[in-house]
Amino acid sequence: MSYKRLTLEMILKALARVLIWRYKPLIIGVTGNVGKTSTKEAIATVVRTRMTVRASPGNLNNDIGLPLSILGDWGDEYYHHGPSLGFWGRVIGSALRDCIIRNAAYPRALVLEYSADRPKDISRLVKLFKPHIAVVTAIGDIPVHVEFFRSPDAVAREKSALVHTLLPSDYALLNADDERVLDMRVATKARVRTFGSQQTASASFSHEAPWIEEGVVKGMVCKLHYDGGFVPVRIPGVLGRTTCYAVAAAAAVGQILHVNTLTLSETFTGYLSPAGRLRIISGVKNTTLIDDTYNAAPAAMRMALETLRDVPAQRKVAVLGDMLELGGFTIEAHEAIGNSVHAIAQRLVCVGERAALIGRVAEKHMPAGSVQYAHTADEARLMVQDLLVEGDVVLVKGSQGMRMEKVVEEIMAEPQLAKELLVRQYGHWLAS
């Protein structure tokens, strides 16, 4: 780490700690390997019914991004224009003013994402910025970034640091469907509540299904069980069980804040899933795209394929890129996807040398010519467009380093809306 970066981190962290001391916001921390950002946004949607709130933008979740989120609403400038000397000067100057002169607009709640790319990442952050409510989404059998840990259990132990530091007056909200997450209940002194698909959870969902009107996929529907009753929930513009988990986690936060069931049901109609997370986008040739291009871990890949499975269509197409940062689990994870995708999609496009492992397994079970291969997303763009026919439902997913959003841009019906609808439409990403 360079001296300049270390100095910047120290300044940002010190200022962030002063602002937390001065304004005493409710801090809701979110971690996990699947659905962190969707859960963070769903929680912010619910908290907004009770108080002013700021959710950390994008994936500002590390030693610089997390304190930056505490200091102010800097996401657009950080992502779209890039951090420069002038940018950091504005950040520090604004924070100093907020430290000295009380800012009446400072939010009463912060929803922050805590990332663990390597051991001790969360442990270090949570010592500085302890949440009052900690939410753990899912770990999965082979989590992303596992190459930097000895095992998936080591990843879970690092994630558990978020709940380990909680006080008895705090809350730990755990995914009841993930055994590694649920086991964290013994690692905390806080009050434990759960969320998921099990009816014994504090907030749960059931009867999840695609929301379809006149043959058009509109979003997701489910029943949300909450405070002894249930309400129907419709979430527009997005698909997948991951969305239901995000809604259930947000409902569990709503319980703590005493948000009633009717308010919750109405609130989620205005929830907008982050770009690249199972978003529904109109495609060329009257097709429907499921854009899940933000990133990819094995558990998230399986959920995305289950989403494709559950959407009715004459033909289903899966465009899958490499899952990166899996270390020694790389071959096993990709071959496992190959063993399941053939029962879901009629056509498969594999992008990257690791994704080719998916194809090699899948083509053993699929008709000849059903699987195609590309080295990069740029190479796959026209390949995918050429194979599409009217009525296809197309899932596009891969790790962020594979840039699978380029494929979506090629096959979306209105590519002029790419900057509005797709991930990574700024700065160095557009230049690469």
Buried (B, 14 or more C-beta within 10 A) or exposed (E): EEEEEEEBBEBBBBBBBBBBEBBEBBBBBBBBBBBBBBBBBBBBBBBBBBEEBBBBBBBBBBBBBBBBBBBBBBBEBBBEEEBEEEBBEEBBEBBEEBBEEEBEEBBBBBBBBBBBBEBEBBBBBBEBBBBBBBBBBBBBBBBBBBBBBEEBEBBBBBBBBBBBBBEEEBBBBBBBBBEBBBBBBEBBBBBBBBBBBBEEBBBBBEEBEBBEEEEEBBBBBBBBBBBEEBBEBBBBBBBBBBBBBBBBBBBBBBBBBEBEBEBBBEBBEEBEBBBBBBBBBBBBEEBBBBBBBBBBBBBBBBBBBBBBBBBEBEBBBBBBBBBBBBBEBBEEBBBBBBBBBBEBBBBBBBBBEBBBBBBBBBBEEBEEEBBBBBEEBEEBBEBBBEBBEEEBBBBBBBBBEBBBBBBBBBBBBEBEEBEEBBBBBBBEEEEE
